[in-house]
């Protein structure tokens, strides 16, 4: 039987009662049950591959899209460093199809720099972009610099780090299928059902199926994903340590194509963001933790995973304003994404890390009496 929707505003006591009602009490004298995945909170990076444009590309972007230029003036560490040194447990990759290879190998900004004799850093010295396969970048021709040129390369870094740390809390990978570009220059192919099957094949070429936590694993014997997470909840942390969770970050045609074969994602590798009453509802994206604060708390208390953003377009870092970050944490969203896991000293001390620099902590909404700010990663 489906539970009634949680109220919009929830106190810690109300959340604790909801949690108790779902999990039940432990026998007298027994240790309390361990946390489920929806009872954790982690920090991750937005556009985790991103490297700020070089000087020539930055000037072109400023001329073509001046409002966009300040928003992309940030650079992330390489993926493995984010996992190892910064404790990031959610990563995001923008994916572009390149079935023949070479489509993104000669960005217009680099050609312009070469004609002007400008000294800019090399883009692809090993010619990785010449081979067929899914590529990672923010925008063709202009905002193309990345620490991981291909999906294969990014997944290989995650796999290597994960193998060296088999007790880590799950790493959540947002995979965003994109096909937009500026002006009529490089035209990426659109995503359809066949392309999404190619995506899954590329994932499985790097990550073994038993290292993934999939919709089938979460649904179990329940009729739908929504019934599973609203009923018994997400799997326990102990059973999910060392796993990778794939989240398809699209709310348009690619999502529709991915759901076409099964409204409950049977046999698929990725979860999708949908409305909470959809049979595939398990993970939901709500990027604004200020406007959606009460809704996020209600979704989290009902058992859903939520991803939100602590900052956007570098505004909070430039202003040194942590108000949105604190609302993101207090909302209980399990995945809090940022462009600034470290402060950019050009602007301020603004950064987004969990208290004490831990990689995973007890969720303030769904496990408020759990473990305080103890690091739940790798225990």
Protein Blocks (a to p, Z undefined) as FASTA:
>chain_A
ZZddddfbdcfklmmmmmmmmnopadehiacddddfklgccdddehklbccddfklmmmm
mmmmmmlmmmmmccdddfklmmmmnopabdcddddddfkgojlmmgfklmmmmmnopacd
dfblnommmpgcddddfbghklmccfbfbfklmmmmmmmmmmmmmmbccddddddddfbd
edjbdddddddfklmmmmmmmmmmmmcfklpccfklmnmmafbfklmmmmnopadfklmg
oiacdddddfbfmmmmmmmmomnlpoiabdcdddfkbfklobacdfblklmmmmmmmmmm
nopacdddfbehhlmmmnopaklmmmmmmnopabdcdfblbccfklmmcdcddehhiabd
cdfklmmmlnojacfehZZ
